[in-house]
Amino acid sequence: MLDIEERNQTSIREFILLGLGNFPQLQLFLSWFFLVIYLMTITGNLLIFLLVHLHTPMYFFLAKLSCLDTCYSSIFLPKMLANLLTDKRSISVRECLAQYHIFCICAALETYLLAVMSYDRYSAICRPLVYASVMNRKFCFQLMAGIWINSFIFNVVLISFVAQLSFCGPNVIDHYFCDLRPLMKLSCSDTSLFELFAFCMTIIFTIPPFLLTLISYICIICAILKIQSTTGRQKAFSTCSSHLMVVCLYYGTLIIVYALPDTPSLRPLNKIFSIFYTVMTPLVNPFIYTLRNKEIHKALRRLCDKMVYGMCHLKLLTSFQFTK
Protein backbone atom coordinates (compact mmCIF):
# COMPACT_ATOMS: atom_id res chain seq x y z
CA MET A 1 0.00 0.00 0.00
CA LEU A 2 2.89 2.38 0.76
CA ASP A 3 4.37 1.73 -2.68
CA ILE A 4 1.02 2.47 -4.27
CA GLU A 5 0.71 5.72 -2.35
CA GLU A 6 4.23 6.83 -3.32
CA ARG A 7 3.53 6.22 -7.00
CA ASN A 8 0.18 7.97 -6.87
CA GLN A 9 1.31 11.05 -4.97
CA THR A 10 2.81 12.87 -7.91
CA SER A 11 1.37 16.24 -6.92
CA ILE A 12 -1.45 15.64 -4.43
CA ARG A 13 -1.52 14.10 -0.97
CA GLU A 14 -5.25 14.04 -0.28
CA PHE A 15 -8.65 13.99 -1.95
CA ILE A 16 -11.73 16.05 -1.15
CA LEU A 17 -14.97 14.08 -0.83
CA LEU A 18 -18.00 16.16 -1.80
CA GLY A 19 -20.33 13.68 -0.12
CA LEU A 20 -24.00 13.66 -1.02
CA GLY A 21 -23.92 17.35 -1.95
CA ASN A 22 -23.72 20.79 -0.42
CA PHE A 23 -26.92 21.06 1.65
CA PRO A 24 -26.14 22.96 4.88
CA GLN A 25 -29.78 22.95 5.94
CA LEU A 26 -29.89 19.13 5.79
CA GLN A 27 -26.48 18.47 7.32
CA LEU A 28 -27.74 17.94 10.89
CA PHE A 29 -30.62 15.75 9.70
CA LEU A 30 -28.32 13.61 7.52
CA SER A 31 -25.86 13.27 10.40
CA TRP A 32 -28.51 11.89 12.74
CA PHE A 33 -30.10 9.81 9.98
CA PHE A 34 -26.90 7.99 9.04
CA LEU A 35 -25.83 7.69 12.69
CA VAL A 36 -29.07 5.88 13.53
CA ILE A 37 -28.65 3.66 10.46
CA TYR A 38 -25.07 2.81 11.44
CA LEU A 39 -25.99 1.97 15.04
CA MET A 40 -28.93 -0.17 13.89
CA THR A 41 -26.75 -1.95 11.33
CA ILE A 42 -23.98 -2.75 13.82
CA THR A 43 -26.43 -3.79 16.56
CA GLY A 44 -28.58 -5.93 14.28
CA ASN A 45 -25.72 -7.77 12.60
CA LEU A 46 -23.76 -8.36 15.82
CA LEU A 47 -26.92 -9.58 17.54
CA ILE A 48 -27.59 -12.05 14.73
CA PHE A 49 -23.98 -13.24 14.92
CA LEU A 50 -24.37 -13.89 18.67
CA LEU A 51 -27.72 -15.66 18.27
CA VAL A 52 -27.14 -18.00 15.36
CA HIS A 53 -26.18 -21.63 15.78
CA LEU A 54 -23.35 -22.63 13.47
CA HIS A 55 -24.23 -26.33 13.19
CA THR A 56 -26.52 -25.85 10.16
CA PRO A 57 -25.55 -24.40 6.76
CA MET A 58 -28.15 -21.63 6.88
CA TYR A 59 -26.85 -20.26 10.18
CA PHE A 60 -23.25 -20.77 9.09
CA PHE A 61 -23.73 -18.53 6.06
CA LEU A 62 -25.96 -16.11 7.98
CA ALA A 63 -23.20 -15.56 10.54
CA LYS A 64 -20.71 -14.85 7.76
CA LEU A 65 -23.18 -12.40 6.16
CA SER A 66 -23.63 -10.58 9.47
CA CYS A 67 -19.87 -10.20 9.93
CA LEU A 68 -19.47 -9.04 6.34
CA ASP A 69 -22.28 -6.47 6.59
CA THR A 70 -20.77 -5.11 9.81
CA CYS A 71 -17.45 -4.57 8.03
CA TYR A 72 -19.23 -3.32 4.92
CA SER A 73 -21.07 -0.49 6.67
CA SER A 74 -18.00 0.40 8.75
CA ILE A 75 -16.06 1.19 5.56
CA PHE A 76 -18.30 4.11 4.58
CA LEU A 77 -20.51 5.38 7.40
CA PRO A 78 -17.88 6.49 9.98
CA LYS A 79 -16.09 8.60 7.37
CA MET A 80 -19.39 9.95 6.05
CA LEU A 81 -20.47 10.90 9.58
CA ALA A 82 -17.12 12.56 10.27
CA ASN A 83 -17.48 14.63 7.09
CA LEU A 84 -21.03 15.66 8.00
CA LEU A 85 -20.29 16.52 11.63
CA THR A 86 -16.94 18.28 11.21
CA ASP A 87 -17.33 19.53 7.64
CA LYS A 88 -13.79 18.26 7.03
CA ARG A 89 -14.12 16.40 3.76
CA SER A 90 -10.48 15.55 3.08
CA ILE A 91 -9.18 11.99 2.90
CA SER A 92 -5.55 11.00 2.40
CA VAL A 93 -4.48 9.08 -0.68
CA ARG A 94 -3.55 6.06 1.44
CA GLU A 95 -6.89 6.06 3.26
CA CYS A 96 -8.78 6.55 0.01
CA LEU A 97 -7.11 3.62 -1.75
CA ALA A 98 -7.44 1.41 1.33
CA GLN A 99 -11.16 2.22 1.52
CA TYR A 100 -11.65 1.31 -2.12
CA HIS A 101 -9.73 -1.98 -1.88
CA ILE A 102 -11.61 -3.09 1.25
CA PHE A 103 -14.88 -2.17 -0.45
CA CYS A 104 -13.96 -4.33 -3.47
CA ILE A 105 -13.19 -7.32 -1.24
CA CYS A 106 -16.45 -6.97 0.70
CA ALA A 107 -18.55 -6.43 -2.43
CA ALA A 108 -17.03 -9.48 -4.18
CA LEU A 109 -17.60 -11.61 -1.06
CA GLU A 110 -21.20 -10.51 -0.58
CA THR A 111 -22.30 -11.04 -4.18
CA TYR A 112 -21.31 -14.71 -4.13
CA LEU A 113 -22.30 -15.24 -0.48
CA LEU A 114 -25.87 -14.16 -1.26
CA ALA A 115 -25.88 -16.57 -4.21
CA VAL A 116 -24.63 -19.41 -2.00
CA MET A 117 -27.32 -18.63 0.58
CA SER A 118 -30.01 -18.75 -2.11
CA TYR A 119 -28.69 -22.11 -3.31
CA ASP A 120 -28.77 -23.36 0.28
CA ARG A 121 -32.45 -22.38 0.56
CA TYR A 122 -33.16 -24.03 -2.81
CA SER A 123 -31.56 -27.27 -1.65
CA ALA A 124 -33.45 -27.20 1.66
CA ILE A 125 -36.87 -26.54 0.08
CA CYS A 126 -36.69 -28.25 -3.30
CA ARG A 127 -34.37 -31.18 -2.45
CA PRO A 128 -34.99 -31.89 1.26
CA LEU A 129 -34.10 -35.60 1.04
CA VAL A 130 -30.53 -34.97 -0.12
CA TYR A 131 -30.05 -31.59 1.58
CA ALA A 132 -28.07 -32.91 4.55
CA SER A 133 -25.71 -34.92 2.36
CA VAL A 134 -25.16 -32.14 -0.19
CA MET A 135 -24.83 -29.13 2.13
CA ASN A 136 -22.53 -30.81 4.62
CA ARG A 137 -20.01 -29.01 6.81
CA LYS A 138 -17.06 -29.76 4.51
CA PHE A 139 -18.87 -28.44 1.43
CA CYS A 140 -19.90 -25.24 3.25
CA PHE A 141 -16.29 -24.55 4.22
CA GLN A 142 -15.17 -25.27 0.65
CA LEU A 143 -17.72 -22.78 -0.69
CA MET A 144 -16.53 -20.08 1.71
CA ALA A 145 -12.89 -20.83 0.89
CA GLY A 146 -13.64 -20.55 -2.83
CA ILE A 147 -15.39 -17.21 -2.33
CA TRP A 148 -12.46 -15.86 -0.31
CA ILE A 149 -9.84 -17.07 -2.80
CA ASN A 150 -11.66 -15.58 -5.80
CA SER A 151 -12.12 -12.26 -4.02
CA PHE A 152 -8.48 -12.17 -2.93
CA ILE A 153 -7.19 -12.91 -6.46
CA PHE A 154 -9.47 -10.22 -7.89
CA ASN A 155 -8.23 -7.67 -5.37
CA VAL A 156 -4.56 -8.50 -5.98
CA VAL A 157 -5.00 -7.92 -9.71
CA LEU A 158 -6.93 -4.74 -8.97
CA ILE A 159 -4.11 -3.42 -6.76
CA SER A 160 -1.60 -4.06 -9.53
CA PHE A 161 -3.70 -1.90 -11.88
CA VAL A 162 -4.23 0.88 -9.33
CA ALA A 163 -0.49 0.92 -8.64
CA GLN A 164 0.06 2.15 -12.20
CA LEU A 165 -2.26 5.16 -11.83
CA SER A 166 -0.97 8.64 -11.05
CA PHE A 167 -2.97 11.58 -9.72
CA CYS A 168 -1.87 15.08 -10.69
CA GLY A 169 -4.97 17.07 -9.80
CA PRO A 170 -7.71 18.13 -9.43
CA ASN A 171 -8.35 16.18 -6.25
CA VAL A 172 -12.13 16.58 -5.79
CA ILE A 173 -14.16 13.34 -5.72
CA ASP A 174 -17.85 13.86 -6.39
CA HIS A 175 -18.93 11.03 -4.10
CA TYR A 176 -19.19 10.09 -0.42
CA PHE A 177 -16.48 7.42 -0.71
CA CYS A 178 -13.54 6.59 -2.97
CA ASP A 179 -15.29 4.82 -5.80
CA LEU A 180 -13.91 3.47 -9.06
CA ARG A 181 -15.13 5.92 -11.69
CA PRO A 182 -14.43 9.14 -9.72
CA LEU A 183 -10.88 7.90 -9.08
CA MET A 184 -10.31 7.10 -12.74
CA LYS A 185 -11.57 10.53 -13.77
CA LEU A 186 -8.92 12.14 -11.54
CA SER A 187 -6.06 10.00 -12.85
CA CYS A 188 -3.48 11.44 -15.22
CA SER A 189 -2.71 7.95 -16.56
CA ASP A 190 -4.31 6.06 -19.42
CA THR A 191 -7.18 4.18 -17.77
CA SER A 192 -8.58 2.38 -20.81
CA LEU A 193 -7.12 -1.01 -19.83
CA PHE A 194 -8.16 -0.47 -16.22
CA GLU A 195 -11.72 0.37 -17.29
CA LEU A 196 -11.91 -2.79 -19.40
CA PHE A 197 -10.65 -4.93 -16.52
CA ALA A 198 -13.05 -3.29 -14.06
CA PHE A 199 -15.98 -3.85 -16.44
CA CYS A 200 -15.08 -7.55 -16.88
CA MET A 201 -14.73 -8.05 -13.12
CA THR A 202 -18.06 -6.32 -12.54
CA ILE A 203 -19.75 -8.71 -14.95
CA ILE A 204 -18.07 -11.75 -13.36
CA PHE A 205 -18.93 -10.75 -9.80
CA THR A 206 -22.52 -9.60 -10.42
CA ILE A 207 -24.19 -11.34 -13.37
CA PRO A 208 -23.44 -15.04 -12.55
CA PRO A 209 -24.31 -14.81 -8.83
CA PHE A 210 -27.39 -12.74 -9.63
CA LEU A 211 -28.61 -15.30 -12.17
CA LEU A 212 -27.91 -18.15 -9.73
CA THR A 213 -29.85 -16.33 -7.03
CA LEU A 214 -32.72 -15.55 -9.38
CA ILE A 215 -32.95 -19.14 -10.67
CA SER A 216 -32.81 -20.53 -7.13
CA TYR A 217 -35.68 -18.35 -5.94
CA ILE A 218 -37.74 -19.06 -9.05
CA CYS A 219 -37.40 -22.78 -8.29
CA ILE A 220 -38.27 -22.11 -4.65
CA ILE A 221 -41.39 -20.14 -5.61
CA CYS A 222 -42.47 -22.93 -7.98
CA ALA A 223 -42.10 -25.41 -5.12
CA ILE A 224 -44.04 -23.12 -2.79
CA LEU A 225 -46.95 -22.93 -5.23
CA LYS A 226 -47.34 -26.71 -4.88
CA ILE A 227 -47.94 -26.44 -1.12
CA GLN A 228 -51.52 -27.45 -0.30
CA SER A 229 -51.91 -25.28 2.79
CA THR A 230 -52.91 -21.72 1.89
CA THR A 231 -51.45 -20.31 5.11
CA GLY A 232 -48.15 -22.14 4.65
CA ARG A 233 -47.96 -21.10 1.01
CA GLN A 234 -48.56 -17.43 1.85
CA LYS A 235 -46.01 -17.45 4.67
CA ALA A 236 -43.30 -19.14 2.58
CA PHE A 237 -44.00 -16.92 -0.42
CA SER A 238 -43.84 -13.77 1.73
CA THR A 239 -40.47 -14.80 3.17
CA CYS A 240 -38.91 -15.71 -0.18
CA SER A 241 -40.29 -12.64 -1.92
CA SER A 242 -38.71 -10.36 0.70
CA HIS A 243 -35.38 -12.17 0.25
CA LEU A 244 -35.62 -11.86 -3.53
CA MET A 245 -36.55 -8.17 -3.35
CA VAL A 246 -33.47 -7.35 -1.25
CA VAL A 247 -31.00 -9.30 -3.41
CA CYS A 248 -32.48 -7.83 -6.60
CA LEU A 249 -32.05 -4.36 -5.14
CA TYR A 250 -28.45 -5.14 -4.18
CA TYR A 251 -27.42 -6.72 -7.50
CA GLY A 252 -29.50 -4.29 -9.56
CA THR A 253 -27.91 -1.15 -8.14
CA LEU A 254 -24.42 -2.67 -8.47
CA ILE A 255 -25.06 -3.45 -12.13
CA ILE A 256 -26.47 0.03 -12.82
CA VAL A 257 -23.49 1.80 -11.21
CA TYR A 258 -20.63 -0.36 -12.52
CA ALA A 259 -21.80 -2.26 -15.61
CA LEU A 260 -23.80 0.39 -17.46
CA PRO A 261 -22.01 3.12 -19.46
CA ASP A 262 -21.04 6.26 -17.58
CA THR A 263 -23.62 8.58 -19.15
CA PRO A 264 -24.34 12.14 -17.96
CA SER A 265 -27.96 11.21 -17.21
CA LEU A 266 -26.99 8.40 -14.83
CA ARG A 267 -24.03 10.17 -13.20
CA PRO A 268 -26.07 12.24 -10.69
CA LEU A 269 -28.04 9.13 -9.70
CA ASN A 270 -25.01 6.92 -9.05
CA LYS A 271 -24.56 8.27 -5.53
CA ILE A 272 -28.21 7.54 -4.75
CA PHE A 273 -27.93 4.02 -6.17
CA SER A 274 -24.70 3.49 -4.21
CA ILE A 275 -26.52 4.11 -0.92
CA PHE A 276 -28.66 1.02 -1.53
CA TYR A 277 -25.77 -1.46 -1.71
CA THR A 278 -23.40 0.28 0.74
CA VAL A 279 -25.82 1.45 3.46
CA MET A 280 -29.33 0.02 3.11
CA THR A 281 -28.53 -3.62 2.30
CA PRO A 282 -26.34 -4.16 5.41
CA LEU A 283 -29.15 -2.56 7.44
CA VAL A 284 -32.04 -4.70 6.18
CA ASN A 285 -30.23 -8.04 5.75
CA PRO A 286 -30.37 -9.13 9.42
CA PHE A 287 -34.07 -8.27 9.61
CA ILE A 288 -35.07 -9.80 6.27
CA TYR A 289 -33.29 -13.11 6.85
CA THR A 290 -34.46 -13.54 10.48
CA LEU A 291 -37.85 -11.80 10.57
CA ARG A 292 -39.87 -15.02 10.41
CA ASN A 293 -37.25 -17.40 11.77
CA LYS A 294 -38.69 -19.13 14.84
CA GLU A 295 -35.33 -20.45 16.03
CA ILE A 296 -33.87 -16.93 16.00
CA HIS A 297 -36.89 -15.73 17.97
CA LYS A 298 -36.36 -18.48 20.55
CA ALA A 299 -32.67 -17.68 20.82
CA LEU A 300 -33.48 -14.00 21.28
CA ARG A 301 -35.95 -14.81 24.06
CA ARG A 302 -33.36 -17.00 25.78
CA LEU A 303 -30.81 -14.20 25.56
CA CYS A 304 -33.30 -11.69 26.98
CA ASP A 305 -34.19 -14.09 29.80
CA LYS A 306 -30.51 -14.50 30.65
CA MET A 307 -29.99 -10.73 30.64
CA VAL A 308 -33.04 -10.16 32.88
CA TYR A 309 -31.93 -12.95 35.23
CA GLY A 310 -28.41 -11.53 35.37
CA MET A 311 -29.67 -8.02 36.11
CA CYS A 312 -32.02 -9.28 38.85
CA HIS A 313 -29.24 -11.37 40.36
CA LEU A 314 -26.88 -8.40 40.31
CA LYS A 315 -29.51 -6.17 41.88
CA LEU A 316 -30.17 -8.68 44.68
CA LEU A 317 -26.46 -9.11 45.28
CA THR A 318 -25.93 -5.36 45.41
CA SER A 319 -28.83 -4.83 47.82
CA PHE A 320 -27.59 -7.68 50.03
CA GLN A 321 -24.11 -6.15 50.25
CA PHE A 322 -25.63 -2.73 50.97
CA THR A 323 -27.80 -4.02 53.85
CA LYS A 324 -24.89 -6.00 55.22
C-alpha positions as CSV (number, residue, x, y, z in Angstrom):
1,M,0.0,0.0,0.0
2,L,2.9,2.4,0.8
3,D,4.4,1.7,-2.7
4,I,1.0,2.5,-4.3
5,E,0.7,5.7,-2.3
6,E,4.2,6.8,-3.3
7,R,3.5,6.2,-7.0
8,N,0.2,8.0,-6.9
9,Q,1.3,11.1,-5.0
10,T,2.8,12.9,-7.9
11,S,1.4,16.2,-6.9
12,I,-1.5,15.6,-4.4
13,R,-1.5,14.1,-1.0
14,E,-5.3,14.0,-0.3
15,F,-8.7,14.0,-2.0
16,I,-11.7,16.1,-1.1
17,L,-15.0,14.1,-0.8
18,L,-18.0,16.2,-1.8
19,G,-20.3,13.7,-0.1
20,L,-24.0,13.7,-1.0
21,G,-23.9,17.4,-1.9
22,N,-23.7,20.8,-0.4
23,F,-26.9,21.1,1.6
24,P,-26.1,23.0,4.9
25,Q,-29.8,23.0,5.9
26,L,-29.9,19.1,5.8
27,Q,-26.5,18.5,7.3
28,L,-27.7,17.9,10.9
29,F,-30.6,15.7,9.7
30,L,-28.3,13.6,7.5
31,S,-25.9,13.3,10.4
32,W,-28.5,11.9,12.7
33,F,-30.1,9.8,10.0
34,F,-26.9,8.0,9.0
35,L,-25.8,7.7,12.7
36,V,-29.1,5.9,13.5
37,I,-28.6,3.7,10.5
38,Y,-25.1,2.8,11.4
39,L,-26.0,2.0,15.0
40,M,-28.9,-0.2,13.9
41,T,-26.8,-1.9,11.3
42,I,-24.0,-2.8,13.8
43,T,-26.4,-3.8,16.6
44,G,-28.6,-5.9,14.3
45,N,-25.7,-7.8,12.6
46,L,-23.8,-8.4,15.8
47,L,-26.9,-9.6,17.5
48,I,-27.6,-12.0,14.7
49,F,-24.0,-13.2,14.9
50,L,-24.4,-13.9,18.7
51,L,-27.7,-15.7,18.3
52,V,-27.1,-18.0,15.4
53,H,-26.2,-21.6,15.8
54,L,-23.4,-22.6,13.5
55,H,-24.2,-26.3,13.2
56,T,-26.5,-25.8,10.2
57,P,-25.5,-24.4,6.8
58,M,-28.2,-21.6,6.9
59,Y,-26.9,-20.3,10.2
60,F,-23.3,-20.8,9.1
61,F,-23.7,-18.5,6.1
62,L,-26.0,-16.1,8.0
63,A,-23.2,-15.6,10.5
64,K,-20.7,-14.8,7.8
65,L,-23.2,-12.4,6.2
66,S,-23.6,-10.6,9.5
67,C,-19.9,-10.2,9.9
68,L,-19.5,-9.0,6.3
69,D,-22.3,-6.5,6.6
70,T,-20.8,-5.1,9.8
71,C,-17.5,-4.6,8.0
72,Y,-19.2,-3.3,4.9
73,S,-21.1,-0.5,6.7
74,S,-18.0,0.4,8.7
75,I,-16.1,1.2,5.6
76,F,-18.3,4.1,4.6
77,L,-20.5,5.4,7.4
78,P,-17.9,6.5,10.0
79,K,-16.1,8.6,7.4
80,M,-19.4,10.0,6.0
81,L,-20.5,10.9,9.6
82,A,-17.1,12.6,10.3
83,N,-17.5,14.6,7.1
84,L,-21.0,15.7,8.0
85,L,-20.3,16.5,11.6
86,T,-16.9,18.3,11.2
87,D,-17.3,19.5,7.6
88,K,-13.8,18.3,7.0
89,R,-14.1,16.4,3.8
90,S,-10.5,15.6,3.1
91,I,-9.2,12.0,2.9
92,S,-5.6,11.0,2.4
93,V,-4.5,9.1,-0.7
94,R,-3.5,6.1,1.4
95,E,-6.9,6.1,3.3
96,C,-8.8,6.6,0.0
97,L,-7.1,3.6,-1.8
98,A,-7.4,1.4,1.3
99,Q,-11.2,2.2,1.5
100,Y,-11.6,1.3,-2.1
101,H,-9.7,-2.0,-1.9
102,I,-11.6,-3.1,1.3
103,F,-14.9,-2.2,-0.4
104,C,-14.0,-4.3,-3.5
105,I,-13.2,-7.3,-1.2
106,C,-16.5,-7.0,0.7
107,A,-18.5,-6.4,-2.4
108,A,-17.0,-9.5,-4.2
109,L,-17.6,-11.6,-1.1
110,E,-21.2,-10.5,-0.6
111,T,-22.3,-11.0,-4.2
112,Y,-21.3,-14.7,-4.1
113,L,-22.3,-15.2,-0.5
114,L,-25.9,-14.2,-1.3
115,A,-25.9,-16.6,-4.2
116,V,-24.6,-19.4,-2.0
117,M,-27.3,-18.6,0.6
118,S,-30.0,-18.7,-2.1
119,Y,-28.7,-22.1,-3.3
120,D,-28.8,-23.4,0.3
121,R,-32.5,-22.4,0.6
122,Y,-33.2,-24.0,-2.8
123,S,-31.6,-27.3,-1.6
124,A,-33.4,-27.2,1.7
125,I,-36.9,-26.5,0.1
126,C,-36.7,-28.3,-3.3
127,R,-34.4,-31.2,-2.4
128,P,-35.0,-31.9,1.3
129,L,-34.1,-35.6,1.0
130,V,-30.5,-35.0,-0.1
131,Y,-30.0,-31.6,1.6
132,A,-28.1,-32.9,4.6
133,S,-25.7,-34.9,2.4
134,V,-25.2,-32.1,-0.2
135,M,-24.8,-29.1,2.1
136,N,-22.5,-30.8,4.6
137,R,-20.0,-29.0,6.8
138,K,-17.1,-29.8,4.5
139,F,-18.9,-28.4,1.4
140,C,-19.9,-25.2,3.2
141,F,-16.3,-24.5,4.2
142,Q,-15.2,-25.3,0.7
143,L,-17.7,-22.8,-0.7
144,M,-16.5,-20.1,1.7
145,A,-12.9,-20.8,0.9
146,G,-13.6,-20.6,-2.8
147,I,-15.4,-17.2,-2.3
148,W,-12.5,-15.9,-0.3
149,I,-9.8,-17.1,-2.8
150,N,-11.7,-15.6,-5.8
151,S,-12.1,-12.3,-4.0
152,F,-8.5,-12.2,-2.9
153,I,-7.2,-12.9,-6.5
154,F,-9.5,-10.2,-7.9
155,N,-8.2,-7.7,-5.4
156,V,-4.6,-8.5,-6.0
157,V,-5.0,-7.9,-9.7
158,L,-6.9,-4.7,-9.0
159,I,-4.1,-3.4,-6.8
160,S,-1.6,-4.1,-9.5
161,F,-3.7,-1.9,-11.9
162,V,-4.2,0.9,-9.3
163,A,-0.5,0.9,-8.6
164,Q,0.1,2.2,-12.2
165,L,-2.3,5.2,-11.8
166,S,-1.0,8.6,-11.1
167,F,-3.0,11.6,-9.7
168,C,-1.9,15.1,-10.7
169,G,-5.0,17.1,-9.8
170,P,-7.7,18.1,-9.4
171,N,-8.4,16.2,-6.3
172,V,-12.1,16.6,-5.8
173,I,-14.2,13.3,-5.7
174,D,-17.9,13.9,-6.4
175,H,-18.9,11.0,-4.1
176,Y,-19.2,10.1,-0.4
177,F,-16.5,7.4,-0.7
178,C,-13.5,6.6,-3.0
179,D,-15.3,4.8,-5.8
180,L,-13.9,3.5,-9.1
181,R,-15.1,5.9,-11.7
182,P,-14.4,9.1,-9.7
183,L,-10.9,7.9,-9.1
184,M,-10.3,7.1,-12.7
185,K,-11.6,10.5,-13.8
186,L,-8.9,12.1,-11.5
187,S,-6.1,10.0,-12.8
188,C,-3.5,11.4,-15.2
189,S,-2.7,8.0,-16.6
190,D,-4.3,6.1,-19.4
191,T,-7.2,4.2,-17.8
192,S,-8.6,2.4,-20.8
193,L,-7.1,-1.0,-19.8
194,F,-8.2,-0.5,-16.2
195,E,-11.7,0.4,-17.3
196,L,-11.9,-2.8,-19.4
197,F,-10.7,-4.9,-16.5
198,A,-13.1,-3.3,-14.1
199,F,-16.0,-3.9,-16.4
200,C,-15.1,-7.5,-16.9
201,M,-14.7,-8.0,-13.1
202,T,-18.1,-6.3,-12.5
203,I,-19.8,-8.7,-14.9
204,I,-18.1,-11.7,-13.4
205,F,-18.9,-10.8,-9.8
206,T,-22.5,-9.6,-10.4
207,I,-24.2,-11.3,-13.4
208,P,-23.4,-15.0,-12.6
209,P,-24.3,-14.8,-8.8
210,F,-27.4,-12.7,-9.6
211,L,-28.6,-15.3,-12.2
212,L,-27.9,-18.1,-9.7
213,T,-29.8,-16.3,-7.0
214,L,-32.7,-15.6,-9.4
215,I,-33.0,-19.1,-10.7
216,S,-32.8,-20.5,-7.1
217,Y,-35.7,-18.4,-5.9
218,I,-37.7,-19.1,-9.1
219,C,-37.4,-22.8,-8.3
220,I,-38.3,-22.1,-4.7
221,I,-41.4,-20.1,-5.6
222,C,-42.5,-22.9,-8.0
223,A,-42.1,-25.4,-5.1
224,I,-44.0,-23.1,-2.8
225,L,-47.0,-22.9,-5.2
226,K,-47.3,-26.7,-4.9
227,I,-47.9,-26.4,-1.1
228,Q,-51.5,-27.5,-0.3
229,S,-51.9,-25.3,2.8
230,T,-52.9,-21.7,1.9
231,T,-51.4,-20.3,5.1
232,G,-48.2,-22.1,4.6
233,R,-48.0,-21.1,1.0
234,Q,-48.6,-17.4,1.8
235,K,-46.0,-17.4,4.7
236,A,-43.3,-19.1,2.6
237,F,-44.0,-16.9,-0.4
238,S,-43.8,-13.8,1.7
239,T,-40.5,-14.8,3.2
240,C,-38.9,-15.7,-0.2
241,S,-40.3,-12.6,-1.9
242,S,-38.7,-10.4,0.7
243,H,-35.4,-12.2,0.2
244,L,-35.6,-11.9,-3.5
245,M,-36.6,-8.2,-3.3
246,V,-33.5,-7.3,-1.3
247,V,-31.0,-9.3,-3.4
248,C,-32.5,-7.8,-6.6
249,L,-32.1,-4.4,-5.1
250,Y,-28.5,-5.1,-4.2
251,Y,-27.4,-6.7,-7.5
252,G,-29.5,-4.3,-9.6
253,T,-27.9,-1.2,-8.1
254,L,-24.4,-2.7,-8.5
255,I,-25.1,-3.5,-12.1
256,I,-26.5,0.0,-12.8
257,V,-23.5,1.8,-11.2
258,Y,-20.6,-0.4,-12.5
259,A,-21.8,-2.3,-15.6
260,L,-23.8,0.4,-17.5
261,P,-22.0,3.1,-19.5
262,D,-21.0,6.3,-17.6
263,T,-23.6,8.6,-19.1
264,P,-24.3,12.1,-18.0
265,S,-28.0,11.2,-17.2
266,L,-27.0,8.4,-14.8
267,R,-24.0,10.2,-13.2
268,P,-26.1,12.2,-10.7
269,L,-28.0,9.1,-9.7
270,N,-25.0,6.9,-9.1
271,K,-24.6,8.3,-5.5
272,I,-28.2,7.5,-4.7
273,F,-27.9,4.0,-6.2
274,S,-24.7,3.5,-4.2
275,I,-26.5,4.1,-0.9
276,F,-28.7,1.0,-1.5
277,Y,-25.8,-1.5,-1.7
278,T,-23.4,0.3,0.7
279,V,-25.8,1.4,3.5
280,M,-29.3,0.0,3.1
281,T,-28.5,-3.6,2.3
282,P,-26.3,-4.2,5.4
283,L,-29.2,-2.6,7.4
284,V,-32.0,-4.7,6.2
285,N,-30.2,-8.0,5.7
286,P,-30.4,-9.1,9.4
287,F,-34.1,-8.3,9.6
288,I,-35.1,-9.8,6.3
289,Y,-33.3,-13.1,6.9
290,T,-34.5,-13.5,10.5
291,L,-37.8,-11.8,10.6
292,R,-39.9,-15.0,10.4
293,N,-37.2,-17.4,11.8
294,K,-38.7,-19.1,14.8
295,E,-35.3,-20.5,16.0
296,I,-33.9,-16.9,16.0
297,H,-36.9,-15.7,18.0
298,K,-36.4,-18.5,20.6
299,A,-32.7,-17.7,20.8
300,L,-33.5,-14.0,21.3
301,R,-36.0,-14.8,24.1
302,R,-33.4,-17.0,25.8
303,L,-30.8,-14.2,25.6
304,C,-33.3,-11.7,27.0
305,D,-34.2,-14.1,29.8
306,K,-30.5,-14.5,30.7
307,M,-30.0,-10.7,30.6
308,V,-33.0,-10.2,32.9
309,Y,-31.9,-12.9,35.2
310,G,-28.4,-11.5,35.4
311,M,-29.7,-8.0,36.1
312,C,-32.0,-9.3,38.8
313,H,-29.2,-11.4,40.4
314,L,-26.9,-8.4,40.3
315,K,-29.5,-6.2,41.9
316,L,-30.2,-8.7,44.7
317,L,-26.5,-9.1,45.3
318,T,-25.9,-5.4,45.4
319,S,-28.8,-4.8,47.8
320,F,-27.6,-7.7,50.0
321,Q,-24.1,-6.2,50.2
322,F,-25.6,-2.7,51.0
323,T,-27.8,-4.0,53.8
324,K,-24.9,-6.0,55.2
